[in-house]
Amino acid sequence: MPTATQKPKARKPRVKRQEPTESYWKLCRRFPLRPITCDTELDLATAIIDELVDRGFDNLDIGEVDYLDVLSELSEAYEDKQHPLEPVSDGEMLEFLCDQHQVTRSEVAEAIGITTTILAAVTQGKREFSREQIRRLCEFFHTTPEVFAT
């Protein structure tokens, strides 16, 4: 029991668990939700994920959204374990983003207010971006700071 100086703990509201929809069960019959154990299963899971995402989230019912969430987590867990991504340097990420957005380093430097010398040093692996530079790069490329996490 709380004392006069302690606040009572707030209770979490009880949420009634919704029964799975028929569309959820249909997807489970097609590809059961269980740990993915090989690349063939990953390919099948990826095809279903792509199919659902292509339909658009607004066009999925709650069962399909729940299924998509869990299947995505299972796929990610398998990929993280079996096919871990090697970290890339700031320079490699900059080159990739420039290529994807079809911009030059000079255009990037001008847009974010740093010198091309700094960009060249980062590309050559002689330095890394500062937090502020990463913030501006993320605004320019419409991405998140995690892409620069090594």
N, C-alpha and C positions, 0 to 999 in steps of 0.2 A: 504494500500500500504506500503511495507517495506521501512524503512528509510535507509540511507547510511550505518548504522552500523548493521542493521538487515539483515539476510539472508532470501530470499524468501522461503516459505514453499515448500518442495518437494511434488509434486502431486503423488498420488498413481496411478500406471498404471491401466487402466481399463482392467479388465479381462472379456472376454465374457463368460457369464455363459453357460455351456454346457447343452444341453437338456438331460434329463434322457434317459438312454438306455432301450431297451425292457427288458433286464434282470433285470434292476432295477424295472420296473413296474411289472414284473412277481413275483419278491420277495415281492413287496408291496401288490399284490393281495393275496399272500400266508399268509403274516403277516404284516398288515398295520403298518406304523411307527407312533405310538402315545404312550403316556405314558403307561407304564405297570402298571396294577392295582392289580394283584394277582399272586400267585405262579404258577398257571397253565399257565398263559401267560408267566411268566418268563421261565418256562420249555420249552415252544415252542420256545421262542426267543433264548434260550441257544442252542437248537438243531440246529437251523438255523445258529447261529454263529459258532458252532462246524463244521457243514457241510462246510461252506465257508472257515474256517481256514484250515480244513483238505485238501481242494483242493489246498491250497498254494496261497499266494498273487500274485505270478507271473502268476497264471492261472486264475485270476479274471479280468474282464473288469472294466472300471472306474465306471460304474453304480453299480456293485456288491461291489466294494470297498467303494463307498459312502454309500450304504445301510448298509454294515457291520459296518462302523464307527458310523453311527447314531444309529443303533440297539444296538451296544455295549454301547454307552452312555446312552441310555434309560434303558438298563439292569442294568448298574452300578448305576444309580440314584435310581432305585427301590430297589436294594440290600442295598445301603447305608442307605436308609430310613427305610426299613422293616427288614433288617437283618444286623444291624451294627456289625462289628467285634470288639470284646473286645481287648484292647491293651494287648500285651504280653511283658514280661520282656526280658531283654537281655539274661538272663540265659535260659529262655524257648525257645527263638529263636535259641540260640546256640545248645541246645539239639535237636531241630527239624532239624536244618541243619546237625548236625553230623549224626543223624539217616538217613536222606535222602541221604547223601553222603557216608554212611557206613564208617565213620572214628571215631576214638576215640578222646576224648579231648586231650590226650597226643600227638596224631599226629597233631592236630590243633595247640596246643601250640608250638610244635617244628617248624612247618611250618611257623608260623607267628612271631616267636621270642618272646614269652612271657612265663611265668611260668605256670605250671599246678595249682599252688596255686591261681593265679589270676583267672584262669578259674573256679576253684572250688568256689571262693568267688562270682563270677558273678552268677554262677548256683544256689548258695544258697541265692541269693538276697542281699548279703552284700555289693556289689559294682556294678557299671555299667562300661561298656567299655568306654575308652577314644575315641576321634575322630580318632586318629591315629590307635588304635587297631581295630576300626570298618572298617577303610579303608583297613587294611591288611586282616581282615576277609572277606570283600567283594571281594578282589582279590582272596583269597583262594577258596571261595565258588562260585565265578562267579555270584555275585548278586549285588544289589545296596544298598546304605546306608539306604534307606527308610525302609528296613525290620527290622532295629533296632530302628526305631522311635517309641516311646511310647506315 
